[in-house]
Amino acid sequence: MEEKTNSEQLSRLIVEGMQEKKASDIVVLNLTKVKNAVADYFIICTGNSDTQLDAISDSIEEVVHKNTKQNPWHREGRLQKEWVLLDYVDVVAHVFKKEKRGFFALEELWGDAEVVYIQDEAEAK
């Protein structure tokens, strides 16, 4: 029997989808030890344009589906192109335009979360 994808694996696949389309400022919030958290992980990134927001969102869905056959339980924000949310129940991906990310400051909402910053490939070189 095939084991269901766990939230940690799913979070890695979402990060991979973000990286494939050059998302910036990728942050993984591990909420597994946070009481009353709505998910196990929030993964947040920034896109620089409407086109990049679409590309990142599409890439996340493609990478996750290719590896797990899962589709998001819920999608939001594709028409407004300021903040796209892909909800995989245990893991929620947030793709922001820079100005909206600062406004909502999700990283600050979950002060108890373990935060992992994913280094941009451009910065790593």
Buried (B, 14 or more C-beta within 10 A) or exposed (E): EEEEBEBBBBBBBBBBBBBBBBBBBBBBBBBEEBEEBEBBBBBBBBBEEEEBBBBBBBBBBEBBBEBBEBEBEEBEBBEEBBBBBBBBBBBBBBBBBEEBBEEBEBBEEBEEBEEBEBEBEEEEE
